Amino acid sequence: MSTLEKDVKFDPPCHPRACAIQACIQRNGYDESRCQKQVDALYECCNLFYQRNGDEASTVSCPKANLLRLKMRQRAQGQ
């Protein structure tokens, strides 16, 4: 089972990836720009969570589905 599979099945879903962001931010003096890899990993997990469970599903670790897609589009465009 891949790490993504494990994280999306975690309770709550994607929580290990959300914790990785917090740990990274703390390690880097609260400079979020140094933790983009962790943010991308969380969004990847959340995207899979919504694909499997529908846009009305929720988990404390992920933004709402429509906000997640907006954030992913913005990141893809370099904003």
N, C-alpha and C positions, 0 to 999 in steps of 0.2 A: 504494500500500500504506500503510495507516495505521500510526501509531507502535506501536499495540498489536500489529498483525500482525508488524511488524519485530521487536519485542521478544520475542514468543513464539517466533519462528523463530531468534532469536539463539543462538549457541553459547557458553556454556550458556543455555538458555531463561530469559528474564526477567532476565538478569544486569544489563542497563543500568538497570533499575528498582531493583534491590537496591543498585547503586552510587549511584544518586540519593539513596537514604535515607542512606547513609553520608556522602555529601557534605553533605547538608542538616544532619545531626546535628552534624558537625564545624563547619559555618558558624554554627550556633546554640548553641555552647557545650554540646553534648551534651544539649540539651533536646529530647527526642523529641516532646514535645507540639506543637512548632512544625513538625513534619514529617509531619503526618497525611495531607496530600494525596499525598505520596510513598508512604506506607505503603498507602494505598488503591489507588494505581496499581499497586504490586507485587501486591497481592492480586487485582486485576482480571486481571493478566497470568497469575498462577499459576492462577486459576480457569479461564481459557481453556485453559491448558496441560493441566490435568487433564481438562477436558471432551474435549479432542482425543485425549489419550493414555491415559486411564484412570487410576484411583486408584492403581494400582501403579507408575505411572511416577515418576521422581524427577529432580530437578534441584537443584543446590547452592543455587540462589537462592530456592527456595520451601520453606515448611514442608510436612510430609506433608499429603495431601488432607484427612484427617479433622480435623486441627488447623487447617488453613486455613479450613474451613467453620465450625468453632467460633469462630475469631477474627472471621470475617466476620459471623456472627450477633451476637456480642458488640458489634461496632462498630455494627451496624444498630440495636441496642437502646441504644446510648449508654453502654456499660460500658467 
